Amino acid sequence: MRSTEPFLREAPESELGGILVPELNMPGPLVRRMLLIALIAVALAGTLSAWVVSNASGKEVAGRLLRQQTDEVELVARLLASKIEQSQKVLSTVAEGITPQMLESPLLLEWMLQQGLPALRFFDSMEIARSDGRLILNLQNGKLEPASSLDADERAILLRTLVQGKPQVSGVIGATPSEARVMFTLPLVDDESKVLGVVGGVLRLQSQGLLPHSLVLPARDDSRLVVFTSDGVILSHPQLERVLGNVKTEPGLGEVFARWNAEAKPITAGRGETLSENDHLVSLAGVSMPQWWVARVTDSRSLLAPLRGAQRKAWWLAAASVALMGLLAVLAMAWVAMPLTRVHRRAQTILSSQNPSDDTPSPLAESELLTDALDLLHAQQLHYGHQAEFSRQHLQSILEQAPIGIVITRNDTLELISQQASLMLGYARGELEGQSVKRLFANDDQYYELSNQMREGVAQRGGYEGEFSLRRKDGSLLWARVVGRVSQERRAAMAAVWLLEDVTSARDERKKPMWATSHDLLTNLPNRAAFDEHAAALLERNAAQAQDGSDEAMKAAQAAEAAESGIALLFIDLDHFTLVNDRLGHEAGDAMLRQFASLLDELVRHVGWVARLGGDEFAVVLPDCSAERAQLIAEHVRACVEDWDFAHEGQSTSDTTISIGIVVARPGLRSVMPWLRAADMACYYAKRAGRNQIMLREIADKAVPA
């Protein structure tokens, strides 16, 4: 039987001057290091806990006050937006009651307005003009006034509404607070969206229907509620004499306004944001339709003064608590380390008793475990290598049957090439595999251009697209449209898949003089003239097919099919495109239009065709497409553009959105103009609904959300 003596000798005795004393159980090196780490961790945790406790209450209260101030400006912004919307609804009610016959009879029009007394009492004045710009009615405070008495600014706003054919909310009219007013206009259109006239309503700035002086209440000495325009003109202020002044002179608010103007930050309707500027807390919320801002400016020192005393008390309480907890933690760690120390001493005693001549610790079992693990990893490496080779051969067999040119590269090396790509380039199968990508290009400039597009495409949307000059084996040039997708592997390898399309003939067509007359030179898309011609041909063919056939059953089937589908038109407008020109420059704006046109063409190429109508307006025509399918395609385009990051010469923007109007042309429609006008109005309503929206509209009906 093994001796139990080592287990009983927890404290071996040593002889000092003939006196036997117990040997002290000192902790081993591992225990000492663990205890030192524990002490450092407790000290760091204690310091961090003290800081957190001392600041937690203050931050919570400060955050609550900031949220309260932010919620206040959001509430006022929503209230002001509802007032603007109410004014537009009242004006729309008046416009719906005006018929084309009334526009030819001012007396009948005046009698109709006199019957609508609520609308007259709502606006301080109302004006109605015909499409030729002639003012036929001028009501000032419910009384008919001559046309010559109309203010020049109000007349200009009426004329602008007639030209643009869209509702307007004017800026501030008048030079003094008592004269300041805002004008709302609405075009009068017939069933074919033709502008027949315009109706306008004017509200005084300080009226109850817009910005009464009571809006700034409750007033506080350390806080001000200010309403101002995007140009910095003050509309409402606790000090009435500051109305129509410039917000740049407002302490705290002026600096924030200047910085936001420099950054060209767009107005976010109803959403508040709080910033700190020079001992002031500035909360801002936007009202999008008239481009106004609501701001609450508060002295941060006065706001946070009650918190500082509580914060100091919290610090001392937290420090005392942390010190106590730190002491308890150190004692607990020392108590926990005592059994480990005893185990360490017992292990040394056992090893010494088994082999007194060998003080080397016995080998650990981890060495055997590590050997087994290495053997397993080696076996797995062989297994995965066989699987990778099998997958490569399987992929090669798929590429041989692919009807399009496909090239797979890894770190600028050609790995796999489809049979179709080999035929396009004039190489035999496998002749290019393992070669450098540079071998495919006519010159180094083309290769480096592709490399730059790859880097920019990966950063923006994970891919790239462009036309490049490739060199065949016989030395001839091949112009190919390259669409690529790139992935970053775990081992920092750049893998890319190319789709090749021969565009040599298409490039030759672009060099012909007739091509420039039907295409936009900036984006290479069909222009407005080509759109009108192609769309008219589609509508004519669609109408002719609806009339063909003598069989009644065939006609019924065609009618049922026509009720489900037709030719869908998507009218697309870039949101806030002018901000890109203003902030990044017109060259960046042109680059954005080119990149956007390429992205849009790529998204809809297989289901329709794209044209540029002018400026930042584009049209997508989807033949044989139902309204439901058009909405799905439009939503896919909208989401892809929202995820798209535009970059140009080191500058970028990631908040690009579009508004889309959809109109489906049914059989029988032969004219392009009402179709395009209805799609334009649907796009306008999408913008009016907040932008980044899709709106479905019929040619003679009102728009409905998609």
MARLUM-504736 format. One record per residue (C-alpha): x, y, z. Coordinates in steps of 0.25 Angstrom, whole numbers, padded with zeros to 4 digits. Each point is the difference from the previous one (the first is absolute). Layout:
// MARLUM-504736
REC,x,y,z
REC,X,Y,Z
...
END
This chain:
// MARLUM-504736
REC,x,y,z
REC,0000,0000,0000
REC,0005,0014,-0004
REC,0004,0008,0012
REC,-0009,0011,0004
REC,0011,0008,0007
REC,0001,0011,-0011
REC,-0015,0003,0001
REC,0002,0002,0015
REC,0012,0009,-0001
REC,-0007,0013,-0004
REC,0011,0008,0008
REC,0013,-0007,0000
REC,0009,0004,0012
REC,0014,0006,-0001
REC,0010,0000,0010
REC,0005,0014,0005
REC,0010,0000,0011
REC,-0005,-0014,0005
REC,-0014,0006,0000
REC,-0011,-0006,-0009
REC,-0009,0010,-0007
REC,-0011,-0002,-0010
REC,0004,0004,-0015
REC,-0009,0012,-0005
REC,-0009,-0003,-0011
REC,0004,0011,-0010
REC,-0008,0001,-0013
REC,0006,-0005,-0013
REC,0004,0008,-0012
REC,-0013,-0002,-0007
REC,-0009,0004,0012
REC,0009,0012,0003
REC,-0002,0005,-0015
REC,-0015,-0003,0001
REC,-0001,0008,0013
REC,0007,0011,-0006
REC,-0009,0000,-0012
REC,-0012,0000,0009
REC,0005,0012,0008
REC,0002,0008,-0013
REC,-0014,-0004,-0006
REC,-0006,0004,0013
REC,0007,0013,0000
REC,-0004,0003,-0014
REC,-0014,-0005,0002
REC,-0002,0008,0012
REC,0005,0013,-0007
REC,-0009,-0003,-0012
REC,-0012,-0003,0010
REC,0002,0013,0007
REC,0000,0008,-0012
REC,-0012,-0007,-0006
REC,-0008,0002,0013
REC,0004,0015,0002
REC,-0005,0003,-0015
REC,-0011,-0010,-0002
REC,-0011,0009,0008
REC,0005,0013,-0007
REC,0000,-0006,-0014
REC,-0014,-0006,0002
REC,-0006,0013,0005
REC,0007,0008,-0011
REC,-0005,-0010,-0010
REC,-0014,0001,0005
REC,0001,0015,-0001
REC,0006,-0001,-0014
REC,-0011,-0010,-0005
REC,-0011,0009,0006
REC,0006,0012,-0008
REC,0001,-0008,-0012
REC,-0014,-0005,0001
REC,-0005,0014,0002
REC,0006,0005,-0013
REC,-0005,-0012,-0007
REC,-0014,0002,0005
REC,0000,0015,-0005
REC,0006,-0004,-0013
REC,-0012,-0010,-0002
REC,-0010,0010,0005
REC,0006,0010,-0010
REC,0000,-0011,-0011
REC,-0015,-0003,0003
REC,-0003,0015,-0002
REC,0006,0000,-0013
REC,-0007,-0012,-0004
REC,-0013,0006,0005
REC,0002,0012,-0009
REC,0003,-0008,-0012
REC,-0013,-0009,0002
REC,-0008,0013,0002
REC,0006,0005,-0013
REC,-0002,-0014,-0007
REC,-0015,0001,0005
REC,-0002,0013,-0007
REC,0007,-0005,-0013
REC,-0009,-0012,-0001
REC,-0012,0009,-0001
REC,0005,0008,-0011
REC,-0004,-0004,-0014
REC,0006,0004,-0014
REC,-0013,0008,-0002
REC,0002,0008,0013
REC,0014,0004,-0005
REC,-0007,0007,-0012
REC,-0010,0007,0010
REC,0006,0008,0011
REC,-0014,0003,0006
REC,-0004,-0014,0001
REC,0014,-0003,0006
REC,-0002,0011,0010
REC,-0014,-0005,0004
REC,0006,-0015,0002
REC,0011,0005,0009
REC,-0010,0009,0008
REC,-0008,-0013,0002
REC,0013,-0007,0006
REC,0001,0010,0012
REC,0009,-0009,0008
REC,0011,0000,-0010
REC,-0002,0016,-0001
REC,0001,0001,0015
REC,0012,-0009,0000
REC,0009,0008,-0010
REC,0003,0014,0001
REC,-0001,0002,-0015
REC,-0003,-0009,-0012
REC,0004,0002,-0015
REC,-0004,-0008,-0012
REC,0007,0001,-0014
REC,-0002,-0007,-0013
REC,0010,-0008,-0008
REC,0004,0013,-0008
REC,0004,0007,0013
REC,-0012,0009,0001
REC,-0005,0003,0014
REC,-0015,-0002,0000
REC,-0002,0000,0015
REC,0007,0008,0011
REC,-0007,-0001,0014
REC,0007,0008,0011
REC,-0006,-0003,0014
REC,-0013,-0005,-0007
REC,-0001,0012,-0009
REC,0001,0001,-0015
REC,0012,0008,-0004
REC,0005,0004,-0014
REC,0011,-0008,-0006
REC,0010,0011,0000
REC,0000,0000,0015
REC,0006,-0013,0001
REC,0014,-0001,0006
REC,0011,-0002,-0011
REC,0006,-0012,0008
REC,-0013,-0007,0001
REC,-0002,0002,-0015
REC,0013,-0006,-0002
REC,-0003,-0012,0008
REC,-0013,-0002,-0007
REC,0007,0000,-0014
REC,0011,-0010,0005
REC,-0011,-0010,0004
REC,-0006,0002,-0014
REC,0013,-0003,-0006
REC,0004,-0012,0009
REC,-0013,-0006,0001
REC,0002,-0004,0015
REC,-0005,0005,0013
REC,0009,0011,0007
REC,0003,0005,0014
REC,0007,0014,-0001
REC,0010,0006,0008
REC,-0002,0011,0009
REC,-0007,0012,-0007
REC,0001,0014,0006
REC,0011,0009,0007
REC,-0006,0001,0014
REC,-0006,-0009,0010
REC,-0013,0006,-0001
REC,0000,-0002,-0015
REC,0007,-0014,-0001
REC,-0009,-0010,-0006
REC,0001,-0014,-0007
REC,-0007,-0004,-0013
REC,-0006,-0014,-0004
REC,-0003,-0003,-0014
REC,-0006,-0012,-0007
REC,-0001,-0002,-0016
REC,-0014,-0002,-0006
REC,0001,-0012,-0009
REC,-0010,-0008,-0009
REC,-0001,-0015,-0001
REC,0012,0000,-0010
REC,0009,0007,0010
REC,-0001,0013,-0008
REC,0002,0013,0008
REC,-0012,0009,-0001
REC,0003,0010,0011
REC,0005,0002,0014
REC,-0006,0003,0013
REC,0008,0006,0012
REC,-0003,0003,0014
REC,0008,0010,0009
REC,0002,-0001,0015
REC,0007,0010,0009
REC,0012,-0006,0007
REC,-0005,0004,0014
REC,-0014,-0005,-0003
REC,-0007,-0012,0008
REC,0000,-0008,-0012
REC,0016,0000,-0001
REC,0009,0006,0010
REC,-0007,0007,0012
REC,0009,0007,0010
REC,-0006,-0010,0011
REC,0008,-0011,-0008
REC,0013,0003,0008
REC,-0006,-0002,0013
REC,0003,-0005,0011
REC,0011,0011,0000
REC,0012,-0002,0009
REC,0012,0009,0004
REC,0010,-0010,-0004
REC,-0007,-0006,-0013
REC,-0005,0006,-0013
REC,-0010,-0007,-0010
REC,0004,0005,-0014
REC,-0007,-0003,-0014
REC,0009,0004,-0012
REC,0001,-0003,-0015
REC,0011,-0008,-0007
REC,0006,0013,-0004
REC,0001,0005,0015
REC,-0012,0009,0000
REC,-0007,0000,0014
REC,-0015,-0002,-0001
REC,-0003,-0002,0015
REC,0008,0005,0013
REC,-0004,0003,0014
REC,0005,0014,-0003
REC,-0009,0006,-0011
REC,0010,0010,-0005
REC,0009,-0012,-0004
REC,-0010,-0005,-0010
REC,0005,0001,-0014
REC,0014,0001,0005
REC,0011,-0009,-0003
REC,0003,-0013,0008
REC,0015,0002,-0001
REC,0000,0010,0011
REC,-0007,-0009,0010
REC,0010,-0005,0011
REC,0002,-0015,-0002
REC,-0010,-0002,-0011
REC,0008,0009,-0010
REC,0012,-0009,0001
REC,-0008,-0013,-0002
REC,-0007,0006,-0012
REC,0013,0004,-0007
REC,0006,-0013,0002
REC,-0013,-0008,-0005
REC,0000,0010,-0012
REC,0015,-0003,-0003
REC,-0003,-0015,0001
REC,-0013,0001,-0009
REC,-0007,-0008,0010
REC,-0015,-0003,-0005
REC,-0012,0003,0008
REC,-0006,-0013,0006
REC,-0014,0002,0003
REC,-0005,-0001,0014
REC,0013,-0007,0005
REC,0007,0008,0011
REC,0015,0001,0003
REC,0007,0006,0011
REC,0014,0006,-0001
REC,0010,0007,0010
REC,0006,0014,-0004
REC,0007,0010,0009
REC,-0007,-0003,0013
REC,-0013,-0001,-0008
REC,-0009,-0012,-0003
REC,-0007,0001,-0013
REC,-0011,-0009,-0004
REC,-0005,0000,-0014
REC,-0011,-0006,-0008
REC,-0004,0002,-0014
REC,-0013,0003,-0008
REC,0003,-0005,-0014
REC,-0011,0006,-0009
REC,0003,0015,0003
REC,0015,-0003,0004
REC,-0001,0006,0014
REC,0007,-0004,0013
REC,-0005,0000,0014
REC,0011,0002,0010
REC,0000,0000,0016
REC,0013,0007,0005
REC,0003,-0002,0015
REC,0012,0005,0008
REC,0007,-0013,0004
REC,0006,0005,0012
REC,-0013,0004,0006
REC,-0007,-0013,-0004
REC,0011,-0009,0006
REC,0003,0008,0012
REC,-0009,-0008,0009
REC,0007,-0012,-0004
REC,0014,0003,0004
REC,-0002,0000,0015
REC,-0007,-0014,-0001
REC,0011,-0005,-0009
REC,0010,0004,0011
REC,-0007,-0007,0011
REC,-0002,-0012,-0009
REC,0015,0000,-0003
REC,0003,-0001,0015
REC,-0010,-0011,0003
REC,0005,-0008,-0012
REC,0015,0002,0004
REC,-0004,-0005,0014
REC,-0007,-0012,-0005
REC,0011,-0004,-0010
REC,0010,0001,0011
REC,-0008,-0009,0009
REC,-0003,-0010,-0011
REC,0015,0000,-0005
REC,0004,-0004,0014
REC,-0010,-0011,0001
REC,0004,-0005,-0014
REC,0015,0000,0004
REC,-0003,-0008,0013
REC,-0009,-0010,-0008
REC,0011,-0002,-0010
REC,0010,-0003,0011
REC,-0009,-0010,0006
REC,-0003,-0006,-0013
REC,0015,-0001,-0003
REC,0003,-0007,0013
REC,-0005,-0014,-0004
REC,0008,0001,-0013
REC,0012,0003,0008
REC,-0002,-0012,0008
REC,-0002,-0009,-0012
REC,0013,0006,-0006
REC,0008,-0004,0012
REC,-0007,-0014,0001
REC,0004,-0003,-0015
REC,0014,0004,0003
REC,0001,-0009,0012
REC,-0007,-0012,-0007
REC,0010,0001,-0012
REC,0012,0002,0009
REC,-0004,-0013,0008
REC,-0002,-0008,-0012
REC,0013,0004,-0007
REC,0009,0007,0010
REC,0012,0001,-0010
REC,-0009,0007,-0011
REC,-0005,0013,0002
REC,-0005,0002,-0014
REC,-0015,0000,-0001
REC,-0007,-0012,-0007
REC,-0004,0002,-0015
REC,-0014,0006,-0002
REC,-0010,-0007,-0008
REC,-0002,0012,-0009
REC,0012,-0004,-0009
REC,-0008,-0013,-0004
REC,-0012,0008,-0002
REC,0008,0010,-0009
REC,0005,-0011,-0008
REC,-0013,-0006,-0003
REC,-0006,0014,-0004
REC,0012,0002,-0010
REC,-0003,-0014,-0006
REC,-0015,0003,-0001
REC,0003,0014,-0007
REC,0009,-0007,-0010
REC,-0011,-0010,-0003
REC,-0010,0011,-0001
REC,0009,0008,-0010
REC,0002,-0012,-0009
REC,-0016,-0002,0000
REC,-0003,0014,-0003
REC,0011,0000,-0011
REC,-0007,-0011,-0007
REC,-0014,0007,0002
REC,0006,0013,-0006
REC,0005,-0007,-0012
REC,-0013,-0008,-0002
REC,-0008,0014,0001
REC,0010,0006,-0010
REC,-0002,-0011,-0010
REC,-0015,0001,0002
REC,0000,0015,-0002
REC,0008,-0001,-0013
REC,-0010,-0010,-0006
REC,-0011,0010,0003
REC,0008,0011,-0007
REC,0002,-0008,-0012
REC,-0015,0000,-0002
REC,-0003,0015,0003
REC,-0005,0008,-0012
REC,0007,0012,0005
REC,0014,0004,0002
REC,0004,-0002,0014
REC,0014,0002,0007
REC,0004,-0003,0014
REC,0012,0007,0006
REC,0007,0000,0013
REC,0011,0011,0004
REC,0002,0004,-0015
REC,0001,-0014,-0005
REC,-0009,-0007,-0009
REC,-0005,-0013,0007
REC,-0012,-0005,-0009
REC,-0005,0004,-0014
REC,-0013,-0004,-0006
REC,0000,-0006,-0014
REC,-0008,0012,-0006
REC,0011,0009,0006
REC,0011,-0008,-0006
REC,-0007,0001,-0014
REC,-0002,0015,0002
REC,0015,0002,0003
REC,0005,-0010,-0010
REC,0008,-0009,0010
REC,-0001,-0015,0002
REC,-0006,-0006,0012
REC,0009,0001,0012
REC,0010,0009,-0008
REC,-0002,0012,0009
REC,-0002,-0007,0014
REC,0011,0004,0009
REC,0004,0012,-0008
REC,-0001,0015,0004
REC,-0012,0008,-0002
REC,0008,0010,-0007
REC,0002,-0009,-0012
REC,-0015,0002,-0004
REC,0002,0015,-0001
REC,0004,0008,-0012
REC,0009,0010,0008
REC,0003,0002,0015
REC,-0009,0013,0001
REC,-0012,-0009,-0003
REC,0004,-0010,0011
REC,0003,0011,0010
REC,-0014,0006,-0003
REC,-0006,-0013,0003
REC,0008,-0001,0013
REC,-0005,0013,0004
REC,-0015,-0003,-0003
REC,0002,-0013,0008
REC,0004,0007,0012
REC,-0010,0011,-0001
REC,-0011,-0010,-0003
REC,0003,-0009,0011
REC,0000,0012,0010
REC,-0014,0004,-0006
REC,-0008,-0012,-0004
REC,0009,-0012,0000
REC,0002,0000,-0016
REC,0003,0008,-0012
REC,-0004,0002,-0014
REC,0007,0007,-0012
REC,0005,-0002,-0015
REC,0014,-0004,-0002
REC,0009,-0003,-0012
REC,0005,-0015,0001
REC,0010,-0006,-0009
REC,-0003,-0013,-0007
REC,0011,-0011,-0002
REC,0002,0005,-0015
REC,0003,0014,0005
REC,-0014,0006,-0005
REC,-0008,0008,0010
REC,-0013,-0004,0006
REC,-0008,0011,0007
REC,-0008,-0007,0012
REC,-0010,0004,0010
REC,0006,-0005,0013
REC,-0010,-0002,0012
REC,0007,-0005,0012
REC,-0003,-0004,0014
REC,0011,-0001,0011
REC,0001,-0007,0013
REC,0011,0001,0011
REC,0004,-0013,0006
REC,0005,-0003,0014
REC,0014,-0001,-0004
REC,0000,0014,-0007
REC,-0001,-0006,-0014
REC,-0008,0008,-0010
REC,-0009,-0009,-0008
REC,-0008,0006,-0012
REC,-0010,-0006,-0010
REC,-0001,0007,-0014
REC,-0012,0000,-0010
REC,0005,0003,-0014
REC,-0009,0006,-0011
REC,0006,0004,-0014
REC,-0004,0015,-0002
REC,0010,0002,-0012
REC,-0012,0002,-0009
REC,-0007,0009,0010
REC,0012,0009,0001
REC,0001,0001,-0015
REC,-0015,0005,0000
REC,0003,0011,0010
REC,0010,0006,-0010
REC,-0010,0002,-0010
REC,-0006,0014,-0001
REC,-0014,-0005,0001
REC,0003,-0006,0013
REC,0002,0013,0007
REC,-0014,0005,-0004
REC,-0007,-0011,0007
REC,0009,-0002,0013
REC,0004,0009,0012
REC,0015,0002,-0002
REC,0002,0001,0016
REC,-0006,-0014,0003
REC,-0001,-0007,-0014
REC,-0014,-0002,0003
REC,-0011,0003,-0010
REC,-0004,0014,0001
REC,-0014,0007,0001
REC,-0002,-0001,-0016
REC,0003,-0014,0000
REC,-0009,-0003,0012
REC,-0012,0007,-0007
REC,0003,-0008,-0013
REC,0001,-0013,0006
REC,-0011,0002,0011
REC,-0009,0004,-0011
REC,0003,-0012,-0009
REC,-0003,-0009,0013
REC,-0013,0007,0002
REC,-0004,-0001,-0014
REC,0003,-0015,-0001
REC,-0007,-0002,0013
REC,-0013,0007,-0005
REC,0001,-0008,-0013
REC,0001,-0013,0007
REC,-0012,0003,0008
REC,-0008,0002,-0013
REC,0004,-0012,-0007
REC,-0007,-0013,-0001
REC,-0015,-0003,-0004
REC,-0003,-0011,0010
REC,-0008,0005,0011
REC,0006,-0010,0010
REC,0014,0005,-0004
REC,-0004,0014,0002
REC,-0006,-0003,0014
REC,0013,-0007,0004
REC,0008,0011,-0006
REC,-0008,0010,0008
REC,0002,-0008,0013
REC,0015,-0001,-0002
REC,0000,0015,-0003
REC,-0007,0003,0013
REC,0012,-0007,0007
REC,0012,0006,-0007
REC,0004,0011,-0010
REC,0012,0008,-0002
REC,0006,0006,0013
REC,0007,0013,0001
REC,0009,0003,0012
REC,0003,0015,0001
REC,0013,0001,0009
REC,0005,0013,0006
REC,0013,0000,0009
REC,-0003,0006,0014
REC,0008,0013,0004
REC,0009,-0001,-0012
REC,0002,0015,0000
REC,0007,-0002,0014
REC,0010,-0009,-0007
REC,0003,0011,-0010
REC,0001,0011,0011
REC,0009,-0009,0009
REC,0009,-0008,-0009
REC,-0001,0008,-0013
REC,-0006,-0002,-0014
REC,0011,-0010,-0004
REC,-0004,-0009,0012
REC,-0015,0003,-0005
REC,0003,-0005,-0014
REC,0008,-0012,0006
REC,-0012,-0004,0009
REC,-0010,0001,-0012
REC,0010,-0009,-0008
REC,0001,-0010,0011
REC,-0015,0000,0003
REC,-0003,-0002,-0014
REC,0009,-0012,-0001
REC,-0006,-0006,0013
REC,-0014,0002,-0005
REC,0003,-0006,-0014
REC,0006,-0012,0007
REC,-0012,-0002,0009
REC,-0011,0000,-0011
REC,0007,-0004,-0012
REC,-0006,-0014,0000
REC,-0015,0005,0002
REC,0000,0014,-0007
REC,0008,0012,-0005
REC,0005,0013,0005
REC,0000,0014,-0005
REC,0005,0013,0006
REC,-0011,0011,-0002
REC,0009,0012,0005
REC,0007,0005,0013
REC,-0002,-0011,0011
REC,-0012,-0006,-0006
REC,0000,-0014,-0006
REC,-0011,-0009,-0006
REC,-0001,-0015,0000
REC,-0010,-0007,-0010
REC,-0004,-0014,0004
REC,-0008,-0007,-0011
REC,-0011,-0010,0003
REC,0001,0003,0015
REC,-0011,0001,0010
REC,-0001,0011,0011
REC,0003,-0010,0011
REC,0013,-0005,-0008
REC,0004,0014,-0003
REC,-0001,0004,0015
REC,0009,-0012,0003
REC,0010,0004,-0010
REC,-0001,0015,0005
REC,0002,-0005,0014
REC,0012,-0008,-0004
REC,0006,0012,-0007
REC,-0003,0009,0012
REC,0007,-0009,0010
REC,0012,-0002,-0009
REC,0002,0015,-0001
REC,-0002,0002,0015
REC,0012,-0010,0002
REC,0008,0007,-0011
REC,0012,0008,0005
REC,0004,0011,-0010
REC,0015,0003,0000
REC,0008,0010,-0008
REC,0015,0005,0001
REC,0000,-0004,0015
REC,-0013,0006,0003
REC,-0012,-0008,0003
REC,-0015,0000,0004
REC,-0008,-0012,0005
REC,-0014,0006,0001
REC,-0004,0000,-0014
REC,-0015,-0003,-0002
REC,-0010,0001,-0012
REC,-0015,0003,-0001
REC,-0008,-0009,-0010
REC,-0013,0002,-0007
REC,-0007,-0011,-0007
REC,-0010,0000,-0011
REC,-0005,-0012,-0008
REC,-0005,0003,-0014
REC,-0012,-0009,-0003
REC,-0004,-0004,-0015
REC,-0006,0012,-0008
REC,0010,0011,0005
REC,0008,0005,-0012
REC,0005,0013,0005
REC,0013,0001,0008
REC,-0002,0014,0007
REC,-0011,-0003,0009
REC,0007,-0013,0004
REC,0013,0007,0003
REC,-0008,0011,0007
REC,-0007,-0009,0009
REC,0013,-0007,0004
REC,0006,0013,0003
REC,-0011,0004,0009
REC,0001,-0014,0007
REC,0015,0003,0003
REC,-0004,0014,0005
REC,-0010,-0006,0010
REC,0011,-0010,0004
REC,0009,0011,0003
REC,-0011,0008,0007
REC,-0002,-0013,0009
REC,0014,0001,0005
REC,0009,-0004,-0011
REC,0006,-0014,-0001
REC,-0014,-0005,-0004
REC,-0007,-0007,-0011
REC,-0014,0005,-0005
REC,-0009,-0007,-0009
REC,-0010,0009,-0009
REC,-0009,-0002,-0011
REC,-0001,0010,-0011
REC,-0013,0006,0004
REC,-0001,-0004,0014
REC,0006,0005,0013
REC,0013,-0006,0005
REC,0000,-0011,0011
REC,0012,-0005,0008
REC,0008,-0012,-0006
END
